[in-house]
Amino acid sequence: MFSSRIPADLAPNALARALEAIRARGGEVLDLTETNPTRAGLTAPPELLAPLARPASLVYEPHPFGLPAAREAVAATYQASGLAVSAAHVVLTSSTSEAYSFLFKLLCDPGDEVLVPVPSYPLFDHLTRLDGVVPRTYPLEYYGSWSVDLEALERSVGPRARAILVVSPNNPTGSVLRRGDLDRLAALAASKGLAVVGDEVFADYPLEPAADGCRVLAQTRALTFSLGGLSKSVGLPQLKLAWIAAGGPPRLLDAALARLEVVADAYLSVSTPVQQAAGLLLAAGQAVHRAIAERVRRNLARLREVSAPSPCTVLRVEGGWSAVLRVPATRPEETIVLDLLRQDGVLVHPGYFFDFPREAFLVLSLLPPPASFDEGVSRLIARLSLGC
């Protein structure tokens, strides 16, 4: 009697079961998967919430794309990055996941396909399924740095393809989209009648100079959508405000926005207080952003330092909040992560969670507090250096 859009098997995996058992008996766990800044000692000061109590929030004036002032504040963040984004082309949503859902509804009929990168965040499998869309993967390849396999991407375009999803910086690889890759990708999309959807929630967290890195709206050849939100840009996931910024050929852009207005008007999901406060939150939240950026850079440097004399290698990461550690493939990844959890009290993610094509890789968040991160990484490297 239930929809096939929901997975038939809802049982927790082996790692989740092991973690639950340890916590049930009060065991210590050093969580190196934590990506919630409010649980990583990076909470905003209480006064940051004051703008939510403005009297204007008591008046409900629904706008399908969001309140004009909030959209102008979001457009200004793009303009500060050198992108000429109009507030008229900004659509507010309650989350990036909802933004994906809006775009899938705009672009796809049930059974249509979107191209998604691998390795990448596993949420795509769920989001596409919930909207009746089929994900088709294209690979990111690593040869000292990550890049899109453009030939494989082109081969993945079938007759029901509707959009190419790009994540930059990618989660978890930390790779950024290059200008040359964007130009070829946009040319492919334009020639095949596809949209480009760029998940750029981590774009404000570069970890090394990337002179040829770029944003998807830097080109106008293809219909393009850039996604962002308060969750990552200023470390405020609890305030539930995200956005879509649209660009591309004027004829396509106007047609897309007219249809997207129908979708957004059916939901009106973003609360008035967070919209009224958006400009102030984006400005005042920069202090939280700087603290996150400093934490991430510091933890990455520590990870590289500790792993340098070991058989483990930190893959190049150019941005975002995660790092990938290549480890000796002496045992299956699941065995490695379960032993780390049960024997050392350290929680990391195996690469196969993110569809790495081969073993063995571990994925770590760079967000945990330094003391916990350092101890967890030390235990991890010590265990892996023993080869057991």
Secondary structure, DSSP 8 states (H G I E B T S, - for coil): ---TTS-S-----HHHHHHHHHHHTT---EETT---GGGTT----GGGGGGGG-GGGGS----TT--HHHHHHHHHHHHHTT----GGGEEEES-HHHHHHHHHHHH--TT-EEEEEES--THHHHHHHHTT-EEEEEEEEESSSEEE-HHHHHHT--TTEEEEEEESS-TTT----BHHHHHHHHHHHHHHT-EEEEE-TTTT-BSS--TTB--GGG--SS-EEEEEEHHHHSS-GGG--EEEEEES-HHHHHHHHHHHHHHHHHH--S-HHHHHTHHHHHHHTHHHHHHHHHHHHHHHHHHHHHHTTSS-EE----BSSEEEEE---SS-HHHHHHHHHHHH-EE-EEGGGGT-SSS-EEEEES-S-HHHHHHHHHHHHHHHHTT-
